[in-house]
């Protein structure tokens, strides 16, 4: 199968390549993949997209979005071979959904701001659900727990179940810390710590902070600074573990200035 270079920027070319790879005389690895076997690949590609976003790496983002799109097309091809659905079904559903949820663009409805668009979005989504299905049912339970907390709270806030201002959330945070201190056993501590994290997720949401990204960045900063501390110790011929806690903290402050 030869592909003209002029066609490499077309979506249809990617679809054709995947079809060729999955053909009876195609690539052995691609041919044996299933929805289940590709699950971890899909998750990994999503995280790599997030990493490129966090790094502000436009070139990397372009590359990673391509890898993610590959996963989408590959899953659609596997489904088509099994008679489940076609790529056209995927495109038809997302196009129909976007048109339905933007009546202020493709219809006659008027909106005053983005907040009203967000509220209408949830109302329209509820219309699409079967009767009796919770508005929280569509949030994937496989999401990282912190991201799931933030998504749940954002979803219910769109229909008005939210604190009037940030001070109410902060008061709740103080309350949760107090309850954690008063926990009598390990089970209670785990429950109260979960409530504390859930409230922190709400604070982050109210402040416009993506909690998963913020925590990933904090993890990265810590790793960079600790690695810097280890390097400083090697340069000075001292053992990090032999330092007192006060000396380690002083070294931490030094690393913070060196490794921004």
ChimeraX attribute file (.defattr): number of C-alpha atoms within 10 A of each C-alpha:
attribute: neighborCount
match mode: 1-to-1
recipient: residues
	/A:1	5
	/A:2	5
	/A:3	10
	/A:4	7
	/A:5	7
	/A:6	7
	/A:7	11
	/A:8	11
	/A:9	9
	/A:10	9
	/A:11	11
	/A:12	10
	/A:13	14
	/A:14	18
	/A:15	16
	/A:16	15
	/A:17	17
	/A:18	22
	/A:19	19
	/A:20	16
	/A:21	16
	/A:22	21
	/A:23	13
	/A:24	10
	/A:25	9
	/A:26	14
	/A:27	13
	/A:28	12
	/A:29	9
	/A:30	16
	/A:31	17
	/A:32	10
	/A:33	14
	/A:34	13
	/A:35	14
	/A:36	9
	/A:37	10
	/A:38	14
	/A:39	12
	/A:40	11
	/A:41	14
	/A:42	19
	/A:43	13
	/A:44	14
	/A:45	19
	/A:46	16
	/A:47	14
	/A:48	19
	/A:49	21
	/A:50	18
	/A:51	18
	/A:52	18
	/A:53	15
	/A:54	14
	/A:55	12
	/A:56	11
	/A:57	13
	/A:58	11
	/A:59	9
	/A:60	16
	/A:61	19
	/A:62	12
	/A:63	14
	/A:64	21
	/A:65	17
	/A:66	15
	/A:67	18
	/A:68	20
	/A:69	15
	/A:70	17
	/A:71	21
	/A:72	14
	/A:73	21
	/A:74	25
	/A:75	21
	/A:76	22
	/A:77	21
	/A:78	22
	/A:79	16
	/A:80	15
	/A:81	12
	/A:82	10
	/A:83	9
	/A:84	11
	/A:85	14
	/A:86	18
	/A:87	16
	/A:88	10
	/A:89	13
	/A:90	13
	/A:91	11
	/A:92	11
	/A:93	10
	/A:94	11
	/A:95	11
	/A:96	10
	/A:97	14
	/A:98	12
	/A:99	13
	/A:100	17
	/A:101	20
	/A:102	16
	/A:103	17
	/A:104	15
	/A:105	12
	/A:106	11
	/A:107	11
	/A:108	9
	/A:109	9
	/A:110	11
	/A:111	13
	/A:112	8
	/A:113	8
	/A:114	9
	/A:115	11
	/A:116	12
	/A:117	18
	/A:118	15
	/A:119	15
	/A:120	19
	/A:121	18
	/A:122	17
	/A:123	15
	/A:124	16
	/A:125	14
	/A:126	16
	/A:127	10
	/A:128	12
	/A:129	13
	/A:130	8
	/A:131	8
	/A:132	7
	/A:133	10
	/A:134	10
	/A:135	16
	/A:136	13
	/A:137	10
	/A:138	10
	/A:139	12
	/A:140	10
	/A:141	9
	/A:142	7
	/A:143	12
	/A:144	10
	/A:145	13
	/A:146	18
	/A:147	16
	/A:148	19
	/A:149	20
	/A:150	23
	/A:151	20
	/A:152	18
	/A:153	20
	/A:154	17
	/A:155	19
	/A:156	14
	/A:157	13
	/A:158	18
	/A:159	14
	/A:160	10
	/A:161	11
	/A:162	17
	/A:163	12
	/A:164	9
	/A:165	9
	/A:166	14
	/A:167	11
	/A:168	12
	/A:169	18
	/A:170	15
	/A:171	10
	/A:172	17
	/A:173	20
	/A:174	13
	/A:175	13
	/A:176	21
	/A:177	14
	/A:178	13
	/A:179	18
	/A:180	19
	/A:181	11
	/A:182	12
	/A:183	15
	/A:184	10
	/A:185	8
	/A:186	9
	/A:187	10
	/A:188	14
	/A:189	16
	/A:190	13
	/A:191	13
	/A:192	20
	/A:193	18
	/A:194	15
	/A:195	18
	/A:196	21
	/A:197	16
	/A:198	22
	/A:199	22
	/A:200	21
	/A:201	25
	/A:202	26
	/A:203	21
	/A:204	16
	/A:205	17
	/A:206	18
	/A:207	10
	/A:208	9
	/A:209	14
	/A:210	16
	/A:211	20
	/A:212	18
	/A:213	15
	/A:214	13
	/A:215	12
	/A:216	14
	/A:217	15
	/A:218	12
	/A:219	12
	/A:220	12
	/A:221	15
	/A:222	16
	/A:223	12
	/A:224	16
	/A:225	22
	/A:226	17
	/A:227	14
	/A:228	19
	/A:229	22
	/A:230	17
	/A:231	14
	/A:232	16
	/A:233	16
	/A:234	12
	/A:235	9
	/A:236	9
	/A:237	9
	/A:238	12
	/A:239	10
	/A:240	17
	/A:241	9
	/A:242	9
	/A:243	13
	/A:244	10
	/A:245	11
	/A:246	9
	/A:247	12
	/A:248	15
	/A:249	12
	/A:250	12
	/A:251	20
	/A:252	17
	/A:253	13
	/A:254	15
	/A:255	21
	/A:256	17
	/A:257	9
	/A:258	11
	/A:259	14
	/A:260	8
